[in-house]
Amino acid sequence: MPDRELLRQLSKEELIDLLEDAAKNWLAHDGLWFQAVERHDGINKAIELDIEAWERFTVIEAKRIMKRLGMEPGGGIPALKKALQFRLYARLNEQSMEQPDENTLIFKMVDCRVQSARHRKGMTAFPCKPVGVVEYTGFAKTIDPRIRTRAIAAPPDEYNGEFWCGWEFTLEDGD
C-alpha cells in the first residue's frame, strides 16, 4: 500500500497540483506509446491497438469513478454528466456540457490538449474519431447500459473552431 501519510501532509492545493501532474503524465505516456507504435507499424496499426486499449481502459475508468462517487449503474444522464467531470481528461482539457432535455447530454471537448498542441505545431489533427467512438460509448454504457452515444464531430472531421470533438448521449427506454 502506498504511503498515504505523505499525501495527508500536503495541502489541498498541492494535492490538486499532484492530480493534474498525474493526468499530464498519463496523457504523455499514452501519446508516446501511440507514437512509438505509429513509427514502428504505421498509423493504422497504432489506431487499431489504441482502440483495443481504450475499449478496456474506459470501462475501468468509469467503474473506478462510480465506486469513488458511490454510484450504481443505471443512473442515467445525471450520473454520466457527473462521471464525465471526474475523468482524467477533465483535469487537462476544457469541456462543455449542455442538457437540452432530461434524456440527452451534449458533451464537447472545447480545447483538447493533444489536438491543440498538434495545431500549434502545424501538424494535421490526430484522427481520433474511431478511438473516441469506442471510448465514449464504453464509458457511457458502463455508467448506464441504456445510454446511446453518437459522434457529433471529431477528427478527421474538419475542426470548426469551436470544439475538437462533440458527443451526444441519449438515454433510451429499457423496454
N, CA and C atoms as a LAMMPS dump frame, in Angstrom:
ITEM: TIMESTEP
0
ITEM: NUMBER OF ATOMS
525
ITEM: BOX BOUNDS ff ff ff
-5.0000000000000000e+02 5.0000000000000000e+02
-5.0000000000000000e+02 5.0000000000000000e+02
-5.0000000000000000e+02 5.0000000000000000e+02
ITEM: ATOMS id mol type element x y z
1 1 1 N 0.858 -1.184 0
2 1 2 C 0 0 0
3 1 3 C 0.898 1.239 0
4 2 1 N 0.571 2.216 -0.831
5 2 2 C 1.374 3.446 -0.871
6 2 3 C 1.327 4.175 0.468
7 3 1 N 2.35 4.994 0.695
8 3 2 C 2.419 5.767 1.938
9 3 3 C 1.431 6.929 1.865
10 4 1 N 0.237 6.718 2.388
11 4 2 C -0.818 7.736 2.356
12 4 3 C -0.51 8.893 3.302
13 5 1 N 0.299 8.633 4.313
14 5 2 C 0.614 9.694 5.273
15 5 3 C 1.344 10.843 4.587
16 6 1 N 2.203 10.529 3.643
17 6 2 C 2.908 11.56 2.878
18 6 3 C 1.907 12.469 2.164
19 7 1 N 0.87 11.86 1.567
20 7 2 C -0.154 12.635 0.867
21 7 3 C -1.001 13.46 1.835
22 8 1 N -1.264 12.918 3.016
23 8 2 C -2.07 13.645 4.01
24 8 3 C -1.37 14.925 4.48
25 9 1 N -0.07 14.973 4.346
26 9 2 C 0.692 16.154 4.769
27 9 3 C 0.627 17.292 3.755
28 10 1 N 0.156 16.995 2.551
29 10 2 C 0.078 18.019 1.508
30 10 3 C -1.19 18.851 1.665
31 11 1 N -1.114 20.09 1.242
32 11 2 C -2.292 20.956 1.266
33 11 3 C -3.252 20.525 0.163
34 12 1 N -4.472 21.014 0.234
35 12 2 C -5.461 20.715 -0.802
36 12 3 C -4.943 21.186 -2.162
37 13 1 N -4.345 22.368 -2.216
38 13 2 C -3.806 22.914 -3.476
39 13 3 C -2.678 22.023 -4.015
40 14 1 N -1.826 21.531 -3.128
41 14 2 C -0.735 20.637 -3.552
42 14 3 C -1.291 19.313 -4.087
43 15 1 N -2.355 18.81 -3.466
44 15 2 C -2.98 17.576 -3.943
45 15 3 C -3.621 17.773 -5.314
46 16 1 N -4.251 18.924 -5.524
47 16 2 C -4.832 19.224 -6.839
48 16 3 C -3.724 19.294 -7.888
49 17 1 N -2.621 19.974 -7.552
50 17 2 C -1.481 20.052 -8.479
51 17 3 C -0.929 18.659 -8.782
52 18 1 N -0.852 17.816 -7.766
53 18 2 C -0.364 16.448 -7.942
54 18 3 C -1.285 15.662 -8.876
55 19 1 N -2.593 15.825 -8.708
56 19 2 C -3.558 15.154 -9.575
57 19 3 C -3.411 15.637 -11.016
58 20 1 N -3.254 16.94 -11.203
59 20 2 C -3.074 17.477 -12.559
60 20 3 C -1.783 16.963 -13.189
61 21 1 N -0.708 16.9 -12.406
62 21 2 C 0.548 16.349 -12.922
63 21 3 C 0.392 14.879 -13.303
64 22 1 N -0.319 14.121 -12.483
65 22 2 C -0.534 12.702 -12.778
66 22 3 C -1.323 12.552 -14.082
67 23 1 N -2.323 13.395 -14.286
68 23 2 C -3.104 13.347 -15.528
69 23 3 C -2.219 13.693 -16.726
70 24 1 N -1.362 14.696 -16.588
71 24 2 C -0.449 15.068 -17.676
72 24 3 C 0.526 13.928 -17.966
73 25 1 N 1.034 13.291 -16.925
74 25 2 C 1.955 12.171 -17.113
75 25 3 C 1.258 11.009 -17.822
76 26 1 N 0.019 10.722 -17.419
77 26 2 C -0.752 9.665 -18.069
78 26 3 C -0.925 9.977 -19.556
79 27 1 N -1.299 11.202 -19.875
80 27 2 C -1.517 11.578 -21.267
81 27 3 C -0.21 11.552 -22.06
82 28 1 N 0.886 11.994 -21.43
83 28 2 C 2.185 11.96 -22.108
84 28 3 C 2.564 10.51 -22.441
85 29 1 N 2.367 9.61 -21.491
86 29 2 C 2.685 8.207 -21.735
87 29 3 C 1.808 7.65 -22.853
88 30 1 N 0.517 7.958 -22.815
89 30 2 C -0.403 7.497 -23.858
90 30 3 C 0.066 7.98 -25.23
91 31 1 N 0.438 9.234 -25.318
92 31 2 C 0.896 9.796 -26.59
93 31 3 C 2.203 9.194 -27.068
94 32 1 N 3.153 9.023 -26.151
95 32 2 C 4.443 8.438 -26.519
96 32 3 C 4.287 6.987 -26.965
97 33 1 N 3.416 6.254 -26.263
98 33 2 C 3.14 4.868 -26.655
99 33 3 C 2.574 4.849 -28.069
100 34 1 N 1.582 5.699 -28.321
101 34 2 C 0.946 5.736 -29.629
102 34 3 C 1.965 6.065 -30.715
103 35 1 N 2.797 7.081 -30.483
104 35 2 C 3.79 7.493 -31.477
105 35 3 C 4.813 6.394 -31.744
106 36 1 N 5.175 5.637 -30.709
107 36 2 C 6.126 4.539 -30.896
108 36 3 C 5.53 3.456 -31.802
109 37 1 N 4.265 3.103 -31.557
110 37 2 C 3.607 2.104 -32.403
111 37 3 C 3.464 2.648 -33.827
112 38 1 N 3.101 3.931 -33.931
113 38 2 C 2.938 4.545 -35.258
114 38 3 C 4.25 4.505 -36.045
115 39 1 N 5.366 4.829 -35.392
116 39 2 C 6.674 4.792 -36.068
117 39 3 C 7.036 3.371 -36.495
118 40 1 N 6.729 2.415 -35.641
119 40 2 C 7.123 1.036 -35.882
120 40 3 C 6.202 0.321 -36.876
121 41 1 N 4.884 0.514 -36.73
122 41 2 C 3.923 -0.265 -37.505
123 41 3 C 2.938 0.562 -38.33
124 42 1 N 3.048 1.888 -38.282
125 42 2 C 2.142 2.744 -39.054
126 42 3 C 0.927 3.193 -38.265
127 43 1 N 0.288 4.234 -38.77
128 43 2 C -0.833 4.841 -38.039
129 43 3 C -2.037 3.925 -37.941
130 44 1 N -2.307 3.132 -38.969
131 44 2 C -3.473 2.249 -38.906
132 44 3 C -3.343 1.227 -37.788
133 45 1 N -2.159 0.658 -37.636
134 45 2 C -1.932 -0.304 -36.555
135 45 3 C -1.997 0.391 -35.201
136 46 1 N -1.442 1.598 -35.116
137 46 2 C -1.474 2.35 -33.858
138 46 3 C -2.92 2.634 -33.449
139 47 1 N -3.752 3.031 -34.397
140 47 2 C -5.163 3.293 -34.099
141 47 3 C -5.864 2.002 -33.697
142 48 1 N -5.589 0.916 -34.402
143 48 2 C -6.193 -0.383 -34.065
144 48 3 C -5.881 -0.782 -32.62
145 49 1 N -4.605 -0.647 -32.232
146 49 2 C -4.21 -1.01 -30.871
147 49 3 C -4.725 -0.008 -29.839
148 50 1 N -4.812 1.268 -30.231
149 50 2 C -5.356 2.292 -29.345
150 50 3 C -6.823 1.981 -29.039
151 51 1 N -7.564 1.598 -30.058
152 51 2 C -8.969 1.221 -29.871
153 51 3 C -9.069 0.046 -28.904
154 52 1 N -8.206 -0.945 -29.096
155 52 2 C -8.214 -2.12 -28.212
156 52 3 C -7.949 -1.723 -26.76
157 53 1 N -6.976 -0.834 -26.555
158 53 2 C -6.652 -0.395 -25.196
159 53 3 C -7.792 0.433 -24.59
160 54 1 N -8.334 1.367 -25.374
161 54 2 C -9.407 2.228 -24.863
162 54 3 C -10.68 1.447 -24.566
163 55 1 N -10.929 0.389 -25.326
164 55 2 C -12.106 -0.424 -25.096
165 55 3 C -12.122 -0.961 -23.661
166 56 1 N -10.962 -1.283 -23.139
167 56 2 C -10.862 -1.806 -21.774
168 56 3 C -10.663 -0.692 -20.752
169 57 1 N -9.798 0.286 -21.081
170 57 2 C -9.484 1.344 -20.117
171 57 3 C -10.708 2.177 -19.747
172 58 1 N -11.537 2.514 -20.731
173 58 2 C -12.682 3.389 -20.463
174 58 3 C -13.653 2.751 -19.468
175 59 1 N -13.801 1.432 -19.533
176 59 2 C -14.657 0.715 -18.584
177 59 3 C -14.029 0.74 -17.195
178 60 1 N -12.724 0.51 -17.122
179 60 2 C -12.016 0.56 -15.836
180 60 3 C -12.159 1.943 -15.213
181 61 1 N -11.924 2.987 -16.023
182 61 2 C -12.014 4.353 -15.505
183 61 3 C -13.426 4.653 -15.012
184 62 1 N -14.44 4.287 -15.787
185 62 2 C -15.831 4.544 -15.387
186 62 3 C -16.172 3.817 -14.086
187 63 1 N -15.774 2.564 -13.976
188 63 2 C -16.074 1.787 -12.762
189 63 3 C -15.389 2.383 -11.536
190 64 1 N -14.152 2.84 -11.691
191 64 2 C -13.45 3.439 -10.555
192 64 3 C -14.091 4.759 -10.136
193 65 1 N -14.506 5.543 -11.11
194 65 2 C -15.199 6.803 -10.8
195 65 3 C -16.502 6.497 -10.071
196 66 1 N -17.257 5.532 -10.578
197 66 2 C -18.524 5.171 -9.947
198 66 3 C -18.307 4.693 -8.511
199 67 1 N -17.3 3.886 -8.303
200 67 2 C -17.016 3.39 -6.953
201 67 3 C -16.647 4.55 -6.024
202 68 1 N -15.779 5.436 -6.496
203 68 2 C -15.348 6.571 -5.685
204 68 3 C -16.514 7.472 -5.308
205 69 1 N -17.455 7.639 -6.246
206 69 2 C -18.594 8.53 -6.01
207 69 3 C -19.804 7.805 -5.418
208 70 1 N -19.693 6.494 -5.206
209 70 2 C -20.796 5.725 -4.646
210 70 3 C -21.973 5.606 -5.6
211 71 1 N -21.686 5.517 -6.89
212 71 2 C -22.73 5.442 -7.912
213 71 3 C -22.957 3.991 -8.32
214 72 1 N -24.212 3.65 -8.531
215 72 2 C -24.578 2.341 -9.078
216 72 3 C -24.846 2.499 -10.568
217 73 1 N -24.658 1.453 -11.361
218 73 2 C -25.023 1.537 -12.785
219 73 3 C -26.509 1.86 -12.931
220 74 1 N -26.838 2.591 -13.988
221 74 2 C -28.238 2.886 -14.255
222 74 3 C -28.678 4.268 -13.814
223 75 1 N -27.735 5.145 -13.547
224 75 2 C -28.061 6.487 -13.061
225 75 3 C -28.463 7.478 -14.132
226 76 1 N -28.503 7.031 -15.387
227 76 2 C -28.967 7.887 -16.47
228 76 3 C -28.029 9.046 -16.787
229 77 1 N -28.601 10.061 -17.404
230 77 2 C -27.836 11.233 -17.85
231 77 3 C -27.211 11.99 -16.678
232 78 1 N -27.902 12.176 -15.541
233 78 2 C -27.25 12.871 -14.421
234 78 3 C -25.968 12.179 -13.949
235 79 1 N -25.983 10.851 -13.913
236 79 2 C -24.791 10.101 -13.492
237 79 3 C -23.668 10.261 -14.508
238 80 1 N -24.013 10.183 -15.79
239 80 2 C -22.999 10.349 -16.83
240 80 3 C -22.391 11.743 -16.764
241 81 1 N -23.224 12.748 -16.625
242 81 2 C -22.756 14.139 -16.549
243 81 3 C -21.764 14.304 -15.396
244 82 1 N -22.093 13.747 -14.261
245 82 2 C -21.209 13.848 -13.099
246 82 3 C -19.908 13.072 -13.329
247 83 1 N -20.02 11.847 -13.843
248 83 2 C -18.844 10.996 -14.041
249 83 3 C -17.866 11.61 -15.048
250 84 1 N -18.375 12.231 -16.099
251 84 2 C -17.504 12.858 -17.099
252 84 3 C -16.611 13.935 -16.479
253 85 1 N -17.085 14.55 -15.422
254 85 2 C -16.309 15.601 -14.761
255 85 3 C -15.146 15.044 -13.929
256 86 1 N -15.134 13.731 -13.717
257 86 2 C -14.09 13.11 -12.899
258 86 3 C -13.102 12.273 -13.713
259 87 1 N -13.206 12.319 -15.044
260 87 2 C -12.242 11.603 -15.885
261 87 3 C -10.892 12.314 -15.834
262 88 1 N -9.837 11.588 -16.141
263 88 2 C -8.512 12.205 -16.184
264 88 3 C -8.477 13.358 -17.177
265 89 1 N -9.145 13.188 -18.312
266 89 2 C -9.179 14.251 -19.318
267 89 3 C -9.731 15.561 -18.764
268 90 1 N -10.65 15.466 -17.826
269 90 2 C -11.279 16.667 -17.275
270 90 3 C -10.27 17.548 -16.544
271 91 1 N -9.153 16.988 -16.144
272 91 2 C -8.095 17.769 -15.474
273 91 3 C -7.243 18.522 -16.486
274 92 1 N -7.34 18.149 -17.767
275 92 2 C -6.424 18.669 -18.788
276 92 3 C -7.083 19.489 -19.877
277 93 1 N -8.319 19.193 -20.171
278 93 2 C -8.993 19.773 -21.327
279 93 3 C -10.168 20.644 -20.896
280 94 1 N -10.461 21.638 -21.71
281 94 2 C -11.655 22.441 -21.473
282 94 3 C -12.836 21.731 -22.128
283 95 1 N -13.845 21.43 -21.334
284 95 2 C -15.004 20.687 -21.784
285 95 3 C -16.263 21.502 -21.532
286 96 1 N -17.297 21.225 -22.301
287 96 2 C -18.592 21.839 -22.023
288 96 3 C -19.668 20.767 -22.121
289 97 1 N -20.744 20.993 -21.377
290 97 2 C -21.875 20.068 -21.41
291 97 3 C -23.17 20.87 -21.46
292 98 1 N -24.065 20.427 -22.309
293 98 2 C -25.402 21.012 -22.41
294 98 3 C -26.399 19.874 -22.279
295 99 1 N -27.5 20.159 -21.61
296 99 2 C -28.526 19.14 -21.465
297 99 3 C -29.84 19.704 -22.012
298 100 1 N -30.083 19.501 -23.327
299 100 2 C -31.276 20.065 -23.943
300 100 3 C -32.588 19.502 -23.391
301 101 1 N -32.529 18.278 -22.865
302 101 2 C -33.699 17.685 -22.203
303 101 3 C -33.193 16.63 -21.222
304 102 1 N -34.075 16.041 -20.458
305 102 2 C -33.651 15.124 -19.391
306 102 3 C -33.014 13.833 -19.896
307 103 1 N -33.22 13.514 -21.175
308 103 2 C -32.68 12.272 -21.735
309 103 3 C -31.5 12.476 -22.676
310 104 1 N -30.991 13.703 -22.774
311 104 2 C -29.921 13.997 -23.729
312 104 3 C -28.838 14.846 -23.078
313 105 1 N -27.594 14.491 -23.381
314 105 2 C -26.445 15.282 -22.948
315 105 3 C -25.543 15.505 -24.153
316 106 1 N -25.163 16.755 -24.376
317 106 2 C -24.217 17.099 -25.435
318 106 3 C -22.905 17.453 -24.734
319 107 1 N -21.87 16.697 -25.057
320 107 2 C -20.538 16.878 -24.456
321 107 3 C -19.583 17.333 -25.55
322 108 1 N -18.846 18.408 -25.28
323 108 2 C -17.889 18.907 -26.272
324 108 3 C -16.526 19.099 -25.628
325 109 1 N -15.502 18.697 -26.374
326 109 2 C -14.125 18.943 -25.978
327 109 3 C -13.733 20.247 -26.662
328 110 1 N -13.876 21.345 -25.917
329 110 2 C -13.639 22.681 -26.463
330 110 3 C -12.16 22.881 -26.759
331 111 1 N -11.325 22.522 -25.798
332 111 2 C -9.881 22.602 -26.005
333 111 3 C -9.267 21.269 -25.607
334 112 1 N -8.765 20.552 -26.591
335 112 2 C -8.139 19.246 -26.388
336 112 3 C -6.625 19.46 -26.377
337 113 1 N -6 19.063 -25.306
338 113 2 C -4.553 19.257 -25.158
339 113 3 C -3.774 18.642 -26.327
340 114 1 N -4.168 17.448 -26.746
341 114 2 C -3.476 16.759 -27.842
342 114 3 C -3.675 17.508 -29.156
343 115 1 N -4.914 17.806 -29.493
344 115 2 C -5.188 18.446 -30.782
345 115 3 C -4.651 19.875 -30.824
346 116 1 N -4.757 20.608 -29.741
347 116 2 C -4.252 21.984 -29.722
348 116 3 C -2.737 22.022 -29.923
349 117 1 N -2.038 21.074 -29.313
350 117 2 C -0.579 21.013 -29.479
351 117 3 C -0.228 20.708 -30.933
352 118 1 N -0.92 19.773 -31.527
353 118 2 C -0.665 19.439 -32.938
354 118 3 C -0.978 20.647 -33.823
355 119 1 N -2.059 21.337 -33.528
356 119 2 C -2.46 22.522 -34.3
357 119 3 C -1.389 23.611 -34.223
358 120 1 N -0.886 23.856 -32.997
359 120 2 C 0.176 24.869 -32.797
360 120 3 C 1.444 24.525 -33.568
361 121 1 N 1.731 23.239 -33.691
362 121 2 C 2.944 22.783 -34.377
363 121 3 C 2.756 22.676 -35.889
364 122 1 N 1.568 23.045 -36.375
365 122 2 C 1.299 22.97 -37.806
366 122 3 C 1.056 21.563 -38.306
367 123 1 N 0.759 20.641 -37.401
368 123 2 C 0.508 19.245 -37.769
369 123 3 C -0.979 19.053 -38.053
370 124 1 N -1.289 18.019 -38.8
371 124 2 C -2.693 17.684 -39.016
372 124 3 C -3.272 17.146 -37.709
373 125 1 N -4.57 17.26 -37.578
374 125 2 C -5.239 16.751 -36.383
375 125 3 C -5.082 15.233 -36.316
376 126 1 N -4.972 14.721 -35.107
377 126 2 C -4.948 13.277 -34.902
378 126 3 C -6.355 12.753 -35.19
379 127 1 N -6.499 11.778 -36.083
380 127 2 C -7.825 11.275 -36.446
381 127 3 C -8.405 10.361 -35.358
382 128 1 N -8.862 10.979 -34.283
383 128 2 C -9.246 10.246 -33.082
384 128 3 C -10.673 9.71 -33.068
385 129 1 N -11.472 10.03 -34.069
386 129 2 C -12.892 9.664 -34.05
387 129 3 C -13.132 8.171 -33.811
388 130 1 N -12.446 7.254 -34.525
389 130 2 C -12.739 5.834 -34.278
390 130 3 C -12.4 5.402 -32.854
391 131 1 N -11.357 5.988 -32.288
392 131 2 C -10.998 5.69 -30.9
393 131 3 C -12.057 6.281 -29.972
394 132 1 N -12.464 7.517 -30.251
395 132 2 C -13.461 8.195 -29.426
396 132 3 C -14.796 7.486 -29.398
397 133 1 N -15.195 6.934 -30.534
398 133 2 C -16.467 6.203 -30.579
399 133 3 C -16.43 5.055 -29.573
400 134 1 N -15.351 4.3 -29.568
401 134 2 C -15.208 3.184 -28.634
402 134 3 C -15.109 3.699 -27.202
403 135 1 N -14.282 4.722 -27
404 135 2 C -14.054 5.275 -25.664
405 135 3 C -15.345 5.817 -25.036
406 136 1 N -16.018 6.728 -25.722
407 136 2 C -17.2 7.366 -25.135
408 136 3 C -18.392 6.42 -25.056
409 137 1 N -18.525 5.528 -26.029
410 137 2 C -19.608 4.545 -25.968
411 137 3 C -19.412 3.621 -24.77
412 138 1 N -18.19 3.119 -24.602
413 138 2 C -17.901 2.221 -23.483
414 138 3 C -18.061 2.896 -22.136
415 139 1 N -17.612 4.151 -22.037
416 139 2 C -17.746 4.891 -20.781
417 139 3 C -19.22 5.07 -20.43
418 140 1 N -20 5.559 -21.392
419 140 2 C -21.424 5.822 -21.148
420 140 3 C -22.183 4.547 -20.811
421 141 1 N -21.912 3.456 -21.538
422 141 2 C -22.615 2.189 -21.291
423 141 3 C -22.265 1.601 -19.923
424 142 1 N -21.058 1.881 -19.445
425 142 2 C -20.683 1.41 -18.111
426 142 3 C -21.472 2.181 -17.057
427 143 1 N -21.665 3.457 -17.268
428 143 2 C -22.449 4.277 -16.34
429 143 3 C -23.912 3.843 -16.368
430 144 1 N -24.429 3.65 -17.574
431 144 2 C -25.821 3.214 -17.732
432 144 3 C -25.954 2.527 -19.088
433 145 1 N -26.243 1.233 -19.098
434 145 2 C -26.332 0.49 -20.365
435 145 3 C -27.39 1.015 -21.33
436 146 1 N -28.303 1.842 -20.85
437 146 2 C -29.36 2.381 -21.716
438 146 3 C -28.906 3.597 -22.52
439 147 1 N -27.711 4.099 -22.233
440 147 2 C -27.244 5.308 -22.917
441 147 3 C -26.639 4.949 -24.269
442 148 1 N -27.088 5.644 -25.294
443 148 2 C -26.549 5.509 -26.644
444 148 3 C -25.675 6.718 -26.928
445 149 1 N -24.6 6.487 -27.664
446 149 2 C -23.615 7.53 -27.96
447 149 3 C -23.548 7.764 -29.458
448 150 1 N -23.511 9.039 -29.832
449 150 2 C -23.383 9.413 -31.239
450 150 3 C -22.312 10.495 -31.349
451 151 1 N -21.4 10.311 -32.292
452 151 2 C -20.385 11.33 -32.554
453 151 3 C -21.036 12.48 -33.306
454 152 1 N -20.89 13.685 -32.785
455 152 2 C -21.345 14.883 -33.492
456 152 3 C -20.266 15.288 -34.49
457 153 1 N -19.039 15.334 -33.999
458 153 2 C -17.881 15.638 -34.847
459 153 3 C -16.623 15.3 -34.072
460 154 1 N -15.608 14.841 -34.798
461 154 2 C -14.295 14.566 -34.225
462 154 3 C -13.332 14.355 -35.39
463 155 1 N -12.061 14.723 -35.201
464 155 2 C -11.104 14.488 -36.281
465 155 3 C -11.104 13.016 -36.687
466 156 1 N -11.129 12.722 -37.967
467 156 2 C -10.666 13.542 -39.082
468 156 3 C -11.677 14.559 -39.612
469 157 1 N -12.868 14.694 -38.982
470 157 2 C -13.77 15.769 -39.383
471 157 3 C -13.036 17.092 -39.219
472 158 1 N -13.349 18.033 -40.073
473 158 2 C -12.685 19.337 -40.039
474 158 3 C -12.974 20.067 -38.73
475 159 1 N -11.947 20.663 -38.151
476 159 2 C -12.085 21.459 -36.925
477 159 3 C -12.936 22.68 -37.235
478 160 1 N -13.966 22.908 -36.427
479 160 2 C -14.898 24.004 -36.684
480 160 3 C -14.543 25.294 -35.94
481 161 1 N -13.436 25.281 -35.203
482 161 2 C -13.019 26.464 -34.463
483 161 3 C -13.725 26.628 -33.123
484 162 1 N -14.701 25.787 -32.849
485 162 2 C -15.456 25.876 -31.597
486 162 3 C -15.165 24.731 -30.632
487 163 1 N -15.029 23.514 -31.179
488 163 2 C -14.728 22.358 -30.34
489 163 3 C -14.032 21.31 -31.202
490 164 1 N -13.178 20.517 -30.546
491 164 2 C -12.435 19.482 -31.264
492 164 3 C -13.289 18.252 -31.516
493 165 1 N -14.042 17.849 -30.499
494 165 2 C -14.953 16.727 -30.703
495 165 3 C -16.216 16.978 -29.907
496 166 1 N -17.291 16.379 -30.393
497 166 2 C -18.57 16.517 -29.72
498 166 3 C -19.301 15.189 -29.743
499 167 1 N -20.005 14.922 -28.651
500 167 2 C -20.683 13.634 -28.488
501 167 3 C -22.081 13.87 -27.941
502 168 1 N -23.037 13.147 -28.486
503 168 2 C -24.408 13.216 -27.992
504 168 3 C -24.729 11.898 -27.295
505 169 1 N -25.167 12.01 -26.063
506 169 2 C -25.562 10.848 -25.28
507 169 3 C -27.071 10.903 -25.086
508 170 1 N -27.752 9.801 -25.401
509 170 2 C -29.201 9.74 -25.287
510 170 3 C -29.597 8.54 -24.439
511 171 1 N -30.422 8.808 -23.453
512 171 2 C -30.944 7.716 -22.619
513 171 3 C -32.149 7.136 -23.335
514 172 1 N -32.049 5.842 -23.67
515 172 2 C -33.138 5.175 -24.371
516 172 3 C -33.933 4.332 -23.382
517 173 1 N -35.188 4.142 -23.689
518 173 2 C -36.06 3.325 -22.871
519 173 3 C -35.523 1.906 -22.821
520 174 1 N -35.539 1.305 -21.663
521 174 2 C -35.04 -0.059 -21.495
522 174 3 C -35.974 -1.132 -22.029
523 175 1 N -37.144 -0.741 -22.475
524 175 2 C -38.134 -1.726 -22.949
525 175 3 C -37.773 -2.308 -24.285
